[in-house]
Amino acid sequence: MPDIIEIIKDQHRQVDELLTRAAEEGADAEATAGRVPEEGPDHLSRHDLYEKAKDQQIPGRSKMSRDQLAEALGES
């Protein structure tokens, strides 16, 4: 019959492994959430393009789509 202490230790070890794996996966998901790939013409989000348009004082920027902002900025 297995020792109860060893069974509990094994369960704690399994829980620790699961928590570590979940934390790593959560950090990976958090780090990449909402990001657009950084290659090609589509590397900037609408927010990024909006901020650039704001810096350049492009009129009507608040009503523009991501593609319209890219076009207005010459990013397309």
Secondary structure per residue as TSV (DSSP state, phi and psi in degrees):
chain	resnum	aa	ss	phi	psi
A	1	M	-	360.0	128.0
A	2	P	-	-63.6	147.9
A	3	D	-	-71.2	129.7
A	4	I	H	-59.4	-34.1
A	5	I	H	-66.1	-41.3
A	6	E	H	-65.6	-38.1
A	7	I	H	-62.8	-45.4
A	8	I	H	-64.7	-42.7
A	9	K	H	-60.4	-42.7
A	10	D	H	-63.6	-41.1
A	11	Q	H	-64.6	-41.1
A	12	H	H	-62.7	-41.2
A	13	R	H	-62.6	-42.9
A	14	Q	H	-64.1	-42.1
A	15	V	H	-64.1	-43.6
A	16	D	H	-59.5	-42.5
A	17	E	H	-62.9	-43.4
A	18	L	H	-64.2	-42.1
A	19	L	H	-66.0	-40.1
A	20	T	H	-63.8	-46.0
A	21	R	H	-62.4	-43.2
A	22	A	H	-64.1	-39.9
A	23	A	H	-65.2	-40.8
A	24	E	H	-65.4	-43.8
A	25	E	H	-65.9	-38.6
A	26	G	H	-64.2	-40.8
A	27	A	H	-66.0	-40.1
A	28	D	H	-63.1	-44.6
A	29	A	H	-65.0	-41.7
A	30	E	H	-64.1	-40.1
A	31	A	H	-67.1	-28.8
A	32	T	H	-106.3	-3.2
A	33	A	T	-59.9	129.2
A	34	G	T	73.1	5.5
A	35	R	-	-87.3	146.5
A	36	V	-	-101.8	142.3
A	37	P	-	-51.6	144.1
A	38	E	S	-88.6	20.8
A	39	E	S	-117.9	151.6
A	40	G	S	78.6	-177.2
A	41	P	T	-71.9	-14.5
A	42	D	T	-96.8	24.5
A	43	H	-	-75.6	-14.5
A	44	L	S	-104.0	140.2
A	45	S	-	-76.6	169.4
A	46	R	H	-60.2	-40.9
A	47	H	H	-60.1	-45.3
A	48	D	H	-60.7	-44.5
A	49	L	H	-65.6	-39.3
A	50	Y	H	-60.6	-44.2
A	51	E	H	-62.2	-40.0
A	52	K	H	-64.5	-42.7
A	53	A	H	-63.6	-37.5
A	54	K	H	-63.2	-44.8
A	55	D	H	-60.3	-34.8
A	56	Q	T	-91.4	3.2
A	57	Q	T	54.4	46.1
A	58	I	-	-76.9	120.5
A	59	P	T	-69.0	145.8
A	60	G	T	79.0	7.7
A	61	R	G	-61.0	-31.3
A	62	S	G	-67.7	-22.5
A	63	K	G	-99.8	-0.2
A	64	M	-	-85.0	148.0
A	65	S	-	-78.5	175.2
A	66	R	H	-59.8	-44.8
A	67	D	H	-65.5	-39.3
A	68	Q	H	-65.7	-40.5
A	69	L	H	-62.6	-44.1
A	70	A	H	-59.8	-43.2
A	71	E	H	-65.3	-44.3
A	72	A	H	-63.1	-29.8
A	73	L	H	-90.9	-6.3
A	74	G	T	75.3	25.0
A	75	E	-	-93.7	-6.0
A	76	S	-	-83.0	360.0
